[in-house]
């Protein structure tokens, strides 16, 4: 069951806000990737808040499918997200969008992952922040795509949240389940705010390894030592984790398994994010030894990384 505080809506009536509940998962039996995305959009002008979103299904042998739901008037649910027939409340995700219908439940393992410092989420001092209440979730249930039904039993993924003033100018995102309870999460972005948009992307990185605390201890401070290169078909992040370690991440979005999804920010700006739930990711952990960097561990996810590049 997700942390109720992290799952609850943070919106308190302010204009110009974006709040997101999203889930990504991979079915180990078929290799199918799924993305369920729920948004509360509060426009900067006097238009009414609304809930909307989409579900995307990435099957190995077919083109990805995207179906949208909403917009629906926002009714401020007691917990989680509700818009029309679509819900993400507690451990249940359900709804219908176009030809896709889903009914899923999640089982969580492990504590939340604060990709940004926890104070950034709780105090809302940054333009936006992300947190992963369930970074090691397992999904059970059904997803029906037209006449095809996919039965999920222990699908691997995560439930995550975003809250703030809107999206960045450009960004990259990764959720990588590394197996055996180990996870890597990255959000790297260029701010759209005047005075900040000329700065390089700031990478917030968290790596969870068995028997160790999440690293880096302060992702915002560590971001000063990370370097990002954003591209339409992927991105890289390289830099120090602290504690004599370095992380190198290379994410690729395969063209035939990537969707371009357009939507509006609270200020009315049109955005496009390029998402794949069958992305590739190479992750290398190095340690300092004898004045040079040597490999400590490395992972390659051939089609199970969840990733996107936005603003292109």
C-alpha positions as MATLAB code, in Angstrom:
seq = 'XXXXXXXXXXXXXXXXXXXXXXXXXXXXXXXXXXXXXXXXXXXXXXXXXXXXXXXXXXXXXXXXXXXXXXXXXXXXXXXXXXXXXXXXXXXXXXXXXXXXXXXXXXXXXXXXXXXXXXXXXXXXXXXXXXXXXXXXXXXXXXXXXXXXXXXXXXXXXXXXXXXXXXXXXXXXXXXXXXXXXXXXXXXXXXXXXXXXXXXXXXXXXXXXXXXXXXXXXXXXXXXXXXXXXXXXXXXXXXXXXXXXXXXXXXXXXXXXXXXXXXXXXXXXXXXXXXXXXXXXXXXXXXXXXXXXXXXXXXXXXXXXXXXXXXXX';
ca = [
       0.000    0.000    0.000;
       1.460    3.420   -0.944;
       2.252    6.078    1.641;
      -1.077    7.936    2.001;
       0.643   11.308    2.431;
       2.682   10.896   -0.750;
      -0.341    9.665   -2.727;
      -2.686   12.478   -1.640;
      -3.156   15.551   -3.821;
      -0.936   18.490   -2.848;
      -2.975   21.115   -4.697;
      -4.454   23.766   -2.380;
      -6.217   26.074   -4.826;
      -3.248   27.898   -6.389;
      -3.332   28.821  -10.080;
      -0.767   27.499  -12.520;
      -0.116   24.055  -11.080;
       0.475   20.584  -12.503;
       0.071   17.415  -10.446;
       0.801   13.942  -11.781;
       0.218   10.368  -10.642;
       1.901    7.937  -13.011;
       2.656    4.232  -13.143;
       5.030    2.322  -15.399;
       5.468   -1.431  -15.543;
       6.833   -4.357  -17.527;
       5.125   -7.724  -17.854;
       7.962  -10.274  -17.530;
       5.947  -12.957  -19.346;
       5.369  -11.056  -22.599;
       7.822   -8.145  -22.445;
       4.919   -5.684  -22.712;
       5.480   -2.242  -21.195;
       2.599   -0.128  -19.853;
       2.354    3.544  -18.868;
      -0.695    4.920  -17.039;
      -0.513    8.705  -16.672;
      -2.977   10.821  -14.647;
      -2.803   14.635  -14.491;
      -4.489   17.438  -12.610;
      -3.940   20.619  -14.627;
      -4.727   23.984  -13.033;
      -4.387   26.633  -15.774;
      -2.578   29.885  -15.023;
      -5.582   31.875  -16.245;
      -9.179   31.658  -14.986;
     -10.053   28.366  -16.704;
     -11.299   25.593  -14.433;
      -8.973   22.812  -13.222;
      -9.347   19.502  -15.016;
      -8.206   15.915  -14.794;
      -7.038   14.000  -17.835;
      -4.408   11.530  -18.949;
      -3.662    8.476  -21.020;
      -2.604    4.857  -21.086;
       0.092    3.559  -23.424;
       0.794   -0.093  -24.193;
       4.102   -1.168  -25.732;
       3.974   -4.731  -27.088;
       7.167   -6.267  -28.510;
       5.645   -7.313  -31.834;
       3.373   -4.335  -32.552;
       3.357   -0.557  -32.730;
       2.656    1.136  -29.380;
      -0.951    2.049  -28.562;
      -1.955    5.342  -26.908;
      -5.469    6.107  -25.658;
      -6.521    9.258  -23.798;
      -9.167   10.020  -21.186;
     -10.707   13.328  -20.139;
     -10.606   16.183  -19.676;
     -13.019   15.986  -16.747;
     -13.842   18.687  -14.169;
     -11.705   18.253  -11.060;
     -13.760   17.310   -8.008;
     -10.934   17.115   -5.411;
     -11.115   13.442   -4.410;
     -10.382   12.526   -0.811;
      -7.278   10.638   -1.897;
      -5.366    9.917   -5.067;
      -6.745   10.706   -8.529;
     -10.289   10.385   -9.833;
     -11.502   11.787  -13.172;
     -14.575   10.351  -14.828;
     -14.293    6.555  -14.805;
     -10.522    6.605  -14.214;
      -9.067    6.143  -10.733;
      -5.733    5.744   -9.041;
      -6.656    5.462   -5.373;
      -4.610    3.565   -2.777;
      -3.397    0.319   -4.372;
      -5.906    0.250   -7.264;
      -5.662    1.630  -10.788;
      -8.715    1.282  -13.004;
     -10.345    2.922  -15.962;
     -11.236    2.991  -19.631;
      -9.678    5.056  -22.406;
     -10.678    4.416  -26.001;
     -10.109    0.739  -26.781;
      -8.117    0.091  -23.592;
      -9.550   -0.958  -20.234;
      -7.494   -1.705  -17.135;
      -8.002   -2.934  -13.588;
      -4.794   -3.292  -11.599;
      -3.652   -3.596   -8.008;
      -0.182   -2.955   -6.695;
       1.889   -4.617   -4.017;
       4.696   -2.438   -2.710;
       8.105   -3.412   -1.374;
      10.693   -1.039    0.019;
      10.506    2.583    1.163;
       9.773    5.604   -1.062;
      12.563    7.015   -3.197;
      13.089   10.786   -3.068;
      14.658   11.587   -6.434;
      14.667   15.200   -5.266;
      15.489   15.932   -1.607;
      12.513   15.142    0.633;
      12.253   18.793    1.680;
      11.748   19.776   -1.981;
       8.643   17.602   -2.105;
       7.212   18.496    1.279;
       7.987   22.235    1.262;
       7.440   22.921   -2.471;
      10.376   25.322   -2.713;
      11.453   24.314   -6.235;
       9.556   24.910   -9.513;
       8.638   21.199   -9.449;
       9.642   17.974   -7.727;
       9.210   14.244   -8.221;
       8.992   11.400   -5.712;
       8.525    7.652   -6.154;
       6.267    6.369   -3.344;
       6.535    2.807   -4.689;
       9.812    2.309   -6.568;
       9.598   -1.485   -6.326;
       5.913   -2.109   -7.036;
       4.440   -5.309   -8.424;
       1.248   -5.097  -10.478;
      -1.504   -7.700  -10.736;
      -4.690   -7.563  -12.803;
      -5.789   -7.155  -16.392;
      -5.292   -4.760  -19.282;
      -7.635   -5.206  -22.243;
      -6.592   -3.750  -25.614;
      -9.510   -4.158  -27.981;
     -10.217   -7.904  -28.060;
      -6.850   -8.824  -26.537;
      -6.533   -9.316  -22.793;
      -3.221   -9.166  -20.955;
      -3.234  -10.800  -17.523;
      -0.542   -9.415  -15.229;
       0.896  -11.404  -12.354;
       3.796   -9.677  -10.654;
       4.536   -7.140  -13.397;
       7.572   -5.070  -12.407;
       7.370   -1.293  -12.097;
       6.732    1.784   -9.986;
       4.160    4.376   -8.931;
       5.457    7.941   -8.958;
       4.298   11.530   -8.388;
       5.114   15.004   -9.697;
       3.936   18.349   -8.362;
       4.850   21.889   -9.326;
       4.354   24.738  -11.754;
       4.685   22.629  -14.895;
       7.218   20.806  -17.005;
      10.760   21.840  -17.787;
      11.940   23.286  -21.069;
      13.627   19.960  -21.838;
      14.021   16.860  -19.734;
      14.942   13.213  -19.454;
      13.564   10.549  -17.129;
      14.460    6.963  -16.261;
      13.098    4.249  -14.020;
      15.284    1.157  -14.114;
      14.509   -1.930  -12.063;
      17.919   -3.564  -11.713;
      16.633   -6.760  -10.127;
      16.966   -8.162   -6.606;
      15.401   -5.046   -5.086;
      17.861   -2.617   -6.700;
      16.588    0.470   -8.548;
      17.892    3.536  -10.389;
      15.752    6.655  -10.851;
      16.741    9.799  -12.768;
      15.033   13.106  -13.539;
      17.190   15.586  -15.449;
      15.796   18.864  -16.747;
      16.392   22.370  -18.024;
      14.105   24.868  -16.302;
      11.720   26.929  -18.428;
      11.971   29.882  -16.022;
      13.608   33.055  -17.264;
      17.138   33.288  -15.926;
      17.375   29.514  -15.494;
      16.698   28.233  -19.001;
      20.240   29.025  -20.156;
      21.727   26.815  -17.454;
      22.614   23.185  -18.231;
      20.241   20.398  -17.268;
      20.226   19.564  -13.563;
      20.216   15.795  -12.968;
      18.526   14.364   -9.879;
      19.766   10.793   -9.442;
      18.981    8.067   -6.933;
      20.565    4.614   -6.878;
      19.271    1.983   -4.462;
      21.580   -0.977   -3.857;
      20.960   -3.788   -1.423;
      22.420   -3.168    2.004;
      23.162    0.499    1.323;
      21.322    3.799    1.775;
      19.993    5.463   -1.368;
      22.768    7.427   -3.071;
      23.584   10.224   -3.365;
      22.559   11.354    0.110;
      21.655   14.842   -1.159;
      20.669   14.582   -4.832;
      20.449   18.358   -5.288;
      24.035   18.918   -4.131;
      25.240   15.924   -6.147;
      23.524   17.353   -9.242;
      26.231   20.014   -9.416;
      28.695   17.255  -10.293;
      26.473   15.553  -12.904;
      26.573   16.296  -16.622;
      23.612   15.697  -18.937;
      23.325   15.503  -22.707;
      19.727   15.470  -23.911;
      18.740   14.209  -27.351;
      15.477   13.448  -29.081;
      16.203    9.705  -29.060;
      17.766    9.468  -25.596;
      20.180   11.065  -23.183;
      23.225   10.543  -20.985;
      24.057   11.488  -17.405;
      27.568   11.128  -16.021;
      29.070   12.271  -12.745;
      30.044   11.591   -9.163;
      27.723    9.933   -6.683;
      29.873   10.739   -3.671;
      31.727    8.302   -1.474;
      34.376    7.733   -4.137;
      31.871    6.545   -6.727;
      30.820    7.646  -10.180;
      27.725    6.796  -12.235;
      27.431    6.744  -16.031;
      23.980    6.310  -17.590;
      23.132    6.035  -21.293;
      19.436    5.850  -22.264;
      18.161    5.034  -25.766;
      14.581    5.317  -27.051;
      14.030    2.843  -29.924;
      12.090    4.584  -32.688;
       9.627    1.735  -33.253;
       8.845    1.457  -29.526;
       8.545    5.169  -28.698;
       5.465    7.391  -28.581;
       5.329   11.162  -29.083;
       2.710   12.442  -26.631;
       1.516   16.061  -26.804;
      -0.240   17.944  -24.011;
      -0.577   21.400  -22.430;
       1.259   22.904  -19.478;
      -0.706   25.117  -17.037;
       0.549   28.218  -18.880;
      -0.911   26.889  -22.144;
       2.433   25.886  -23.649;
       2.240   22.822  -25.902;
       4.664   20.063  -24.920;
       5.786   16.821  -26.496;
       7.361   14.019  -24.520;
       8.898   10.988  -26.216;
       8.249    7.952  -24.036;
       9.166    4.289  -24.253;
       8.359    1.581  -21.730;
      10.649   -0.711  -23.740;
      13.695    1.539  -23.659;
      17.354    0.582  -23.400;
      19.598    1.709  -20.555;
      23.254    1.135  -19.781;
      24.191    1.943  -16.177;
      27.774    1.780  -14.944;
      28.887    2.232  -11.342;
      32.579    3.011  -10.955;
      34.786    3.476   -7.905;
      37.970    5.439   -7.401;
      40.992    3.179   -7.157;
      44.644    4.110   -7.478;
      43.918    7.470   -9.060;
      41.559    6.132  -11.735;
      37.961    4.969  -12.119;
      37.383    1.216  -12.278;
      34.132   -0.665  -12.863;
      32.369   -1.817   -9.702;
      29.046   -2.913  -11.233;
      27.219   -2.494  -14.497;
      23.737   -3.216  -15.805;
      22.225   -3.320  -19.290;
      18.454   -3.235  -19.748;
      17.736   -4.224  -23.332;
      13.989   -3.529  -23.385;
      12.806   -3.143  -19.783;
      13.881    0.417  -18.972;
      11.110    3.001  -18.587;
      12.307    6.307  -20.022;
      11.520    9.489  -21.869;
      12.979   12.624  -23.395;
      10.788   15.723  -23.429;
      10.649   19.159  -24.994;
      11.839   18.116  -28.461;
];
